[in-house]
Amino acid sequence: MFDMAETLERLQNDRQFLATVLLTMFFLAIFPAYFAMGGSGGDGSMSAVADYKVEGELEYIELDNATEYIFDGETLELSFTTEVLDDASSKNIVGVEVSMSYGEDEEANGASCAGPLQGQSAADTISATTTHNSYNGSGDGQNSGGSGAHSVEVIWQNVSLLGTTVSGLSKGEIIDQLDSKGAGEGEYLIEIGVTAEAGNTNSPIACQRSDDGEEVTYSVKLIVLDLDNVTIATELETETGEEA
């Protein structure tokens, strides 16, 4: 029969008995949490939800870089495949970027096209569309009568998490949003088009402006995120040097 008075007396006088009781209480408290973590089916550090600082850098692999003259109303079609890369399957390809720059090809012709009489050139529109499997994006830019540049990006992973503190997710869930799981492999189709416009002259006769198209310099780059170089850590983990 349990004797409370005797037990309390032993706790006061028997240090070894006190240590045994305290140790038993500790394990009774810690074991349920331990087995609950193990029963969740994974690494507890990956499934724990907290505020995590996510750090990582995007890398770019150039597939093509060239200059083409594109006539008014025409479209330059380009196609690429990741099969040209020796280790495409080992890369976490999260997007593609098409960058373009262009000048102004408009001309004024005629006997009275001198000085201010030649008038002003008109802005031309350069458009680009990028397609990879079910992912696509497009964008327009203008030279505004002089020169211009713009880019079109298509990104299928949540790279906006990089450089931020993420709340309400576990490390595993964050990695799932950054890991393309091979979605970047395969073919890419790029279309670049030009819609040219001729401006007006300040001479009513014998001066005409014309614009046949534009010379466009473009580059096509795959956007890659190396998950081995991504860190996902709480403030405490950062202070102690631990990281995901």
C-alpha positions as CSV (number, residue, x, y, z in Angstrom):
1,M,0.0,0.0,0.0
2,F,1.3,3.4,-0.9
3,D,2.4,5.5,2.1
4,M,2.5,9.2,1.2
5,A,4.2,10.2,4.4
6,E,6.9,7.6,4.0
7,T,7.5,8.7,0.4
8,L,7.8,12.4,1.3
9,E,10.3,11.5,4.1
10,R,12.4,9.5,1.7
11,L,12.4,12.3,-0.8
12,Q,13.7,14.7,1.9
13,N,16.4,12.3,3.2
14,D,17.4,10.0,0.4
15,R,19.1,11.8,-2.5
16,Q,19.4,8.7,-4.7
17,F,15.7,8.1,-4.3
18,L,15.0,11.7,-5.2
19,A,17.2,11.5,-8.3
20,T,15.4,8.4,-9.4
21,V,12.0,10.0,-9.0
22,L,13.1,13.1,-11.0
23,L,14.6,11.1,-13.7
24,T,11.5,9.0,-14.1
25,M,9.3,12.1,-14.3
26,F,11.6,13.5,-17.0
27,F,11.3,10.4,-19.2
28,L,7.6,10.2,-18.7
29,A,7.3,13.8,-20.0
30,I,9.8,13.5,-22.9
31,F,8.8,10.1,-24.3
32,P,5.3,11.0,-25.5
33,A,6.6,13.9,-27.6
34,Y,9.4,11.7,-29.0
35,F,7.1,9.0,-30.1
36,A,4.6,11.5,-31.4
37,M,7.3,12.9,-33.6
38,G,8.4,9.5,-34.8
39,G,4.8,8.5,-35.5
40,S,4.4,11.4,-37.9
41,G,6.4,9.4,-40.4
42,G,9.4,11.6,-41.0
43,D,12.2,13.8,-39.7
44,G,10.7,15.9,-36.9
45,S,13.0,18.8,-38.0
46,M,11.4,18.7,-41.5
47,S,7.8,18.6,-40.3
48,A,8.0,21.2,-37.5
49,V,6.2,24.5,-38.4
50,A,8.0,27.7,-37.4
51,D,9.2,31.0,-38.7
52,Y,12.0,30.1,-41.2
53,K,14.5,32.4,-42.9
54,V,15.0,31.1,-46.5
55,E,18.2,32.0,-48.3
56,G,19.3,30.9,-51.8
57,E,20.6,32.3,-55.1
58,L,19.2,31.8,-58.6
59,E,21.6,30.7,-61.3
60,Y,21.3,31.2,-65.1
61,I,22.3,28.8,-67.9
62,E,22.3,30.4,-71.3
63,L,20.8,28.4,-74.1
64,D,21.2,31.0,-76.9
65,N,22.4,34.5,-77.5
66,A,22.0,36.1,-81.0
67,T,20.9,39.1,-83.0
68,E,18.2,38.8,-85.7
69,Y,16.4,41.3,-88.0
70,I,12.7,40.7,-87.7
71,F,10.5,42.4,-90.3
72,D,7.3,44.2,-89.5
73,G,4.5,41.7,-88.8
74,E,6.7,38.7,-88.7
75,T,7.6,36.3,-85.9
76,L,11.0,34.7,-85.1
77,E,10.4,31.2,-83.7
78,L,13.0,29.5,-81.6
79,S,13.0,26.1,-80.0
80,F,15.3,24.5,-77.4
81,T,15.5,21.4,-75.4
82,T,17.2,20.6,-72.1
83,E,18.6,17.4,-73.8
84,V,21.6,19.7,-74.9
85,L,22.6,19.8,-71.3
86,D,24.6,16.8,-70.0
87,D,23.2,16.9,-66.5
88,A,19.7,18.4,-67.0
89,S,18.1,15.8,-64.8
90,S,20.3,16.8,-61.8
91,K,19.4,20.5,-62.1
92,N,16.5,22.1,-60.3
93,I,15.2,24.2,-63.2
94,V,12.5,26.6,-61.9
95,G,12.0,28.9,-64.9
96,V,13.1,30.5,-68.1
97,E,14.1,34.0,-69.0
98,V,14.1,35.7,-72.4
99,S,15.8,39.1,-72.6
100,M,15.7,41.4,-75.6
101,S,17.2,44.7,-76.6
102,Y,16.5,46.7,-79.8
103,G,17.1,50.0,-81.5
104,E,15.2,52.0,-84.1
105,D,15.5,51.2,-87.8
106,E,13.1,53.9,-89.1
107,E,14.3,56.1,-92.0
108,A,13.2,59.3,-93.7
109,N,13.7,59.5,-97.5
110,G,13.1,62.4,-99.9
111,A,14.5,65.6,-101.2
112,S,12.9,67.7,-98.4
113,C,13.9,65.4,-95.5
114,A,16.4,67.8,-93.9
115,G,16.8,69.0,-90.4
116,P,13.5,69.4,-88.5
117,L,11.5,68.6,-91.7
118,Q,12.3,64.9,-91.4
119,G,10.0,64.7,-88.4
120,Q,10.0,62.1,-85.6
121,S,10.1,58.3,-85.7
122,A,7.2,56.3,-84.0
123,A,7.5,53.7,-81.3
124,D,7.6,50.1,-82.4
125,T,6.3,47.2,-80.3
126,I,8.5,44.1,-79.8
127,S,6.6,41.2,-78.2
128,A,7.8,37.8,-76.9
129,T,6.0,34.6,-75.8
130,T,7.7,31.8,-73.9
131,T,6.1,28.3,-73.6
132,H,7.3,25.3,-71.7
133,N,4.8,22.4,-71.4
134,S,1.7,24.0,-69.6
135,Y,3.7,27.0,-68.5
136,N,3.7,30.2,-70.6
137,G,4.2,33.9,-70.4
138,S,4.4,36.9,-72.7
139,G,5.3,40.6,-72.6
140,D,5.7,43.6,-74.8
141,G,8.2,46.4,-75.0
142,Q,8.7,49.5,-77.1
143,N,11.7,51.4,-78.4
144,S,9.8,54.8,-78.0
145,G,11.3,56.0,-81.2
146,G,14.9,55.3,-79.9
147,S,16.0,52.1,-78.2
148,G,14.5,49.8,-75.6
149,A,14.8,46.5,-73.7
150,H,12.6,44.1,-71.8
151,S,12.5,40.6,-70.5
152,V,9.9,37.8,-70.2
153,E,10.2,35.4,-67.3
154,V,8.2,32.2,-66.8
155,I,8.7,30.7,-63.3
156,W,6.8,27.6,-62.0
157,Q,8.3,27.3,-58.5
158,N,7.7,29.7,-55.6
159,V,11.1,31.4,-55.7
160,S,9.6,34.4,-54.0
161,L,10.3,32.6,-50.8
162,L,14.0,33.3,-51.2
163,G,15.3,36.1,-49.0
164,T,12.2,36.1,-46.8
165,T,11.0,34.8,-43.5
166,V,8.3,32.2,-44.1
167,S,5.6,31.6,-41.4
168,G,3.1,28.8,-41.1
169,L,5.1,26.2,-43.1
170,S,7.5,23.4,-42.3
171,K,10.9,23.0,-43.8
172,G,9.6,20.1,-45.9
173,E,6.7,22.2,-47.2
174,I,9.1,25.0,-48.1
175,I,11.3,22.6,-50.0
176,D,8.3,21.2,-51.9
177,Q,7.6,24.8,-53.1
178,L,11.2,25.2,-54.4
179,D,11.8,21.7,-55.9
180,S,10.6,21.5,-59.5
181,K,10.9,17.7,-59.4
182,G,11.9,17.6,-63.1
183,A,9.3,20.1,-64.3
184,G,11.9,22.1,-66.1
185,E,13.1,19.3,-68.4
186,G,11.9,19.2,-72.0
187,E,11.3,21.6,-74.8
188,Y,11.0,25.4,-74.8
189,L,9.3,27.5,-77.6
190,I,10.2,31.2,-77.9
191,E,8.4,33.6,-80.2
192,I,9.6,37.1,-80.8
193,G,7.5,39.5,-83.0
194,V,7.8,43.0,-84.3
195,T,5.1,45.5,-85.1
196,A,6.7,48.5,-86.7
197,E,5.2,52.0,-87.0
198,A,6.4,54.9,-89.2
199,G,6.3,58.4,-87.8
200,N,5.3,61.6,-89.4
201,T,7.4,64.2,-91.2
202,N,7.2,68.0,-91.0
203,S,7.3,68.3,-94.8
204,P,4.0,68.0,-96.7
205,I,5.7,66.9,-99.9
206,A,8.8,64.9,-101.0
207,C,9.6,63.4,-97.6
208,Q,8.5,59.9,-96.5
209,R,9.2,57.9,-93.4
210,S,9.4,54.1,-93.4
211,D,10.1,51.3,-90.9
212,D,10.5,47.8,-92.2
213,G,11.2,46.1,-88.8
214,E,13.8,46.0,-86.1
215,E,17.1,44.3,-85.2
216,V,16.6,42.4,-82.0
217,T,19.3,41.0,-79.8
218,Y,18.0,38.3,-77.5
219,S,19.2,35.8,-75.0
220,V,17.5,32.7,-73.6
221,K,18.4,31.4,-70.2
222,L,17.2,28.7,-67.9
223,I,16.7,29.7,-64.3
224,V,18.1,27.2,-61.8
225,L,18.0,26.9,-58.0
226,D,20.5,24.6,-56.4
227,L,18.7,23.1,-53.4
228,D,22.0,22.1,-51.9
229,N,22.8,25.8,-51.5
230,V,19.5,26.7,-50.0
231,T,19.3,27.3,-46.2
232,I,16.1,27.1,-44.2
233,A,16.7,28.0,-40.6
234,T,15.1,29.6,-37.6
235,E,16.9,32.4,-35.7
236,L,18.1,29.9,-33.1
237,E,19.4,27.5,-35.8
238,T,21.2,30.4,-37.5
239,E,22.9,31.5,-34.2
240,T,24.1,27.9,-33.5
241,G,25.3,27.3,-37.1
242,E,22.7,24.7,-37.9
243,E,20.8,24.8,-41.2
244,A,18.6,22.8,-43.5
